[in-house]
Amino acid sequence: MGKIKQVVKKNPLFFAFFFPALVDGMATLLGQGFQYWDSSQRIINEASPAYYFLLASPWLFVLGSFIWFIFWYWMFKRLKEPLNLFLAILFIAGHSWGSSGWLMKIFKSCGLYTIDNQPSIIFAWSLLIVYFISIAAIATYCLRVYLRRSP
């Protein structure tokens, strides 16, 4: 746990949104239909600019995501208030929303959520609540680390 604290202290605002952003990226790949993985059809389910990376290849999407994370890690070390806080909150909200949509799609495709089955609806809803609690706990911790070190 000590190493995690040290890593977060180096760039707490980046790590405030990293968890939902990582889940969003992984769920984006997992949420693609079977046609996506057939390179002759390449039917993509994505509304963000990541569509173009996915259109080329899942590997390009992974590489682009890695570069995107490196870029924002670097930016959050250089940005000043209030822009850094604004972007952290924007990314937390955006990736939480984006990933939750993918998670619901994955729950449906796995049979964990069916619209006509009330227990499955409650179960899927409960999983998302636990996910949001995790996001809030991580973001709160990271924001508190950031605020404690600010002059």
Secondary structure by P-SEA (a helix, b strand, c coil): caaaaaaaaaccccccaaaaaaaaaaaaaaaccccccccccccccccccaaaaaaacaaaaaaaaaaaaaaaaaaaaccccaaaaaaaaaaaaaaaaaaaaaaaaaaaaacccccccaaaaaaaaaaaaaaaaaaaaaaaaaaaaaaaacc
